[in-house]
Amino acid sequence: MEHSAEDRRCMRKALSLAAKGKGMCHPNPMVGAVIARGGEIIGSGYHHGPHTPHAEIEALEQAGDRAAGAVLYVTLEPCNHQGRTPPCTEAILQAGVDRVVIAAMDPNPGVKGGGAERIRAAGLKVESGLMAEESSRLNAAYEKYVLTGKPLVTVKMAATADGKVAARGGASRWITGEKARREVHAMRRESDAVMVGKGTVKSDDPELTVRMVPMRGARPPVRIIVDSRLEISPDSRLALGGEPHVIVATTREHDRDKADYLSARGVEVMVVSERAGQVDLDHLLAVLGEREIAQLLVEGGPTLVASFFEQSLADRLALFIAPKVFGDKMAPSWIEGREVSDPGQAISLGWSRVRRIGDDLLLEGEIFRSE
């Protein structure tokens, strides 16, 4: 279906509004809405998070009586079911909107198509597909969550131009510059949880909190350590517990005394299934999905990252490249532990964007599943 320049302008505005909900809406989708009449935008809104009005409701309230006979542009199919809030379709019909333009249909199998059909059955003009790809990309975490019950996994690593994440002795602060580090904190802010392995806790003693950017009302990400035997130091900063919540994912073979110590400090010791003597990452992702964690940021280390790649559990890669070269074969690389005897065994990536962040480069891409 052909759409006018006005349609595209309004949908582009709705998408920019939807993006304002980054880090605040999970496990719900990010949605933006615009109401236009005669080339004038008379109402707009976006979803601010669970238990708040949906984008369509906010836009309709802003437009008031002028919504009658106007066009509603919305980035995701309006809901037609009673959830945490009433169905948006009824509010749209009551407002007297004449035409509804939808970017993408709701990927949730339980509701897909229901909202559009309800509006169409009431006699309104309903069109879909305008900038659908942009909307779907924005809500990739929501789509994976509703289809699989597991979070979208983004692996973030910072390395030198020759792929090294630390000097041979383990020193890694700071490979990238301040602007790149600020970008990482923004990525944390947009995630429901941040994960590292026990090696990163030992070498870097991270806090995994959001510090260099404002939270904007978003809930702080849960901090997760993968440690199959509970070997982290009781003196590490993450072992202190506190807020944001800290989870240590381990197996049944963990140190019981260490578990009691961590629990007393408010750290949650989460026992999950075992895979080859290590934490079963797939099971862990399913458990996190049950906690309504829809977007997970994995920040290393190299062995944990290799496990996510090897088991085809990672969805996206965000690789920061510093303009530095170590040239030391004993220095650790950003991914280690896989055995590759032929180039055909490589894991394939699909680069989607390259950005310059200060003096560093940020390479972003999709990770293709192994067969």
N, C-alpha and C positions, 0 to 999 in steps of 0.2 A: 504494500500500500504506500502511495506517495504521500509524504507529509510536507507541509509548507515550512518556509523559513521561520515563521512565527511559532509553529509547533516545535521546531528544533530549539529555538531560543528558550522557550518556556521549559522544555524538558531538560535542557542543559542547566537551567537555573535550579530545577527540582533536584537534579543529581548533585549539584554543589551544596545544596541544603542538606541532602541525605548524608553527605560526607562529614558534616558537622557532628554527627552522632558516633563517630569512630571512638571505640573504647568504652562507650556508654550503653550500648543497646544489647549486647550479647546476653542470653543466647538468641535474642530477637534480631530481625534484620534491620539494617539502616534504610530508612525510607524518607523521601522528600516529596512535597506536594506543592503545586502552584495552581492558582485559579486565575484565569484570564478572561477578559471581556473586551472586545473591540481593540485588541492590541495592548490593553493595559492590564498589568498584574494587580489584582485587587485582593489577593490573599495568598499567603505562603506559610509553610511550616515544615518541621521535620521531627522525627521521633527522638526524644531526649533520653529514653531508656525505659526499662520495665516499670509498670504502674503509672506511666505518664500518658497523656493523650497521644493518639497516633497522628501522623503527619497530616492526613486528610482532615481530621477533626480540628486541628489547630488552624489549618488554612481556611476551612469553612467558617469557623468562628470569627476569623479576621475579616472575611469577605461579607459576612452578615447577609442581609436581604439581597445584596447585589449578586450573590451566587446563583440566583434563579436565572436560567438561560445561559449561564457561562460555561466555560470549558475547564474541566479538572485534568491536570497533568499529574501523574503519580508514578514514582519510579518502580513500584512493586504492586502487584494486584491487590486491591483492597480486600480486607478480611471479611468473611461472611459467617464467622462463628464467634460465639461468646468465649472469650479467654479471660485475660486479666482485665480487659476493657471490652465494652460492647462492640458489636460488629460495625465496621465503618460503612458497609453498604447501605444500611438503613439510614444513616445520617446523610449520605450522599443523595439518596432518593428523596428524603424530606426537604433537602435544601433546594431541590428543583434544578439541579445541574442538567444541562442539555446534552453534553458530550463528555466522555471520559477517555483519555488517552493514557495507556499503560505502557511502561517500558518493558518490564519482564513479568512473566507469570510466576506465582509463588511456587518454588520447587518442592514444597512440602507435599508429599503424595496424598496426605489426608485432606488437604484444602485446595490443591491446585485446580484452577478453573472455576471453582465455586463462586468466588466473588464476582468475576467478570460475567458469569452466566446469570447471576442474580440481578445484576444491573441491566444486562441486555434484555432479560425477560420482562423487566418493568418498562421497556420501550426506549431506553436511552441508547445513544450511539456509543459503541464501545470499540476502540481500536487498540491493538497491542503490537509490540515489537519495535517501537521507536527507541533507539539507543539501548536495546536489550542487553547487548554485550557489556556496555559500560555498567549497567545496573547489576548484572550477574557478577562481574569482576569485583564490584564493591561489596557484594554479599557472598563471596566465596566461602567464608567461614560458616555463615548461616546455612548455605546449601549443603556443605559437607555434613554439618551437624544434624540436620533434619533427615538426611538420607542414610547416614551411617551411625549416628549417635556418638561420634567421636570428633574431637577438635581438629581444625585445620592446623597443620604443623609447619611453621616457618623456622628454618635453621638459619641462625645469624652467626657469622664468623668474621673475624678481622685478621688479616694476614699481610705479610710483606708481598712484594711483587713476585718473589720466588716461593710464595705459598707457606711461609713459616709464621706460626702463631706465637712463638716465644724463642728466646735464646736457649742454647743447649742446657743451661742451668735452670730454666723455667721462668726467668724474668720476662714479663710481657707488657708492663706498663711503661710508656704507652706506645703501642705500635701505630695507632691512628691518632689523628688530631682531635682537638676539642669539639669542632663542629660535627665530626663523625660520631663522637661519643654522645653529643646532644641528640643526634638522630636516633641512636640506639635507645635512649631514654624515651623518646617519642614512640618508638616501636613497642617498648614495654607498656607504655600508657595505653596503647591500643589493643593490648593482649589481655586475656583473662588470667594467664599464668605464664611464669618464666621458669625454665628448667635448666639445670646444669648437672654434671656428673660429679662424683666424689673427688676426681682428680682436680677439677677446677676449684672446688672448695679448698683443697689442700694447697694448691699453688697460688691462687689469687685471693682467697678468703673474701669473696664478694658479699655485698648486701642484697643485690638484685632488686633494689627499690627504684622508684621513679624520683629523680632529684633535679635534673637539669632543665626540666620543662614543667609548666603548671599542669595540675591534674584535670582541670576543667570539670570538676564534679564527677569524673569517672571513678569507678571503684578501683583501688590499687590491685595490681596483679598478685595472685597467689604465688608464693615462692616454693619451688619443688627441687629436691635433690634426689638423684637416682643413686642409691648406695645399697647394693645387694647384701652386704654383711654389716652395715652400720659402722663403717670405719672412719667416718669423719671425726675430726677433733672436737671434743666437748667445749673447747675454747674458741671455736670458729664463730664468726658473727651470726651465721644462719642458725647455729645451735642455740643461740640465745632466745630464739622464738620471738614473741611479740607480734606486732603488726607491721606489714601485712602478714597473713597467716603463712606458716612454714609447714610443708609436708616433706617427710623423707620416705620415699618409696623403696621398700626393701622386700626380702624374701623370708620364708619361715626359718632360714638358717642364720638369722641375724643375731647380734649380740644382745641378749635379754637385759643385762645390766645397763647397757648404753640406751636401750629403748626406754627403760624406766626413767633414766636420767633426763632424756630428751622430753619425754611426756610431762615430767614434773615442771619443765620450763615452758610448756605450752606448745611444743613442737608435736605435730601429729605424725605418728609412725604408722604408715600405711603398708600393710602386708599384701603383696600381690603374687600372682603365679610366677613360677620360675621357668626360664628358658635357657638351657645349656649352662646352668649354674648362675645365671644373671637374672635381673628383673625382666619379666616378660613385658616388653614395651607396648605391645599390642593390647594386652590385658590392661595395662596401666592407662592407656588412652581411653579404653572403654569405661573404666572407673571414673576418670576425669570427666568424660561426657555425662555421666550420671550426676556429676556435681554442677552441671550446666556450664562447664568450661568449653567454649566453642572455638577459642583461638589461643594456640599455644606457641610461645616463642622459645626455641631451644638455643641456648647460648654456648654449648660445648660441654666438655672438651672434645678433642679429636676422636677418642674411642667411642663416646656416646653418640657423636654425630655419625660415625661410621656404622654403628648399629642401626640407626634410623634409616640410613641410606640402604644398607644391606637388606633390611627387612621390608623395604618399600613402604615405609611409614611416614616419610617426609614429603610434604607437598610443594614447598617453596624454599628457595635459597636467597638469602641476602648476604652477599659477600663484599665486605669492605676491603679494598686494596690500598695499602699505603705506598707512597713513592720511596720505598726502601728495599734493599736487598741484603740478606744475611750471607748467602752463599755457604752456609754451614750444613753439611749433610746430617749432622747430629742434632740439629735444631728440629723440634717437632713441627709437622705440617698441620694444616687445619682439619684434615681428615686422615685417620690412620687406623690400621687394623684389618683392612680388606686384603685379600690375596688376588692379584690380577696377573695372569700369565699371558694374556693376549689383549690387544686394544679393543677387541670386540666385546670384552667383558665390562667395559666402562659404562657407568651410569650416565644416561643422556640428560642434558639440560636444554630448556628452551628459553633463551634470554628474552625478557620482556621489556627491560628498561635499564639504561646506564645513566647514572647521575654523578656529577662532581660535587662532593661534599667537602668544602674547604680544599685542602691539598690532596684529599683522598678520593678514590672512586668507589661508588656503590653499584655493584652488579646484581640485578634482581632477575629471577627467572623461575620457571616451573621445573619441577623434578619429575621426569617421566618414570612411570612404574616399570619395574623389571617384570618380564614375562615369567 
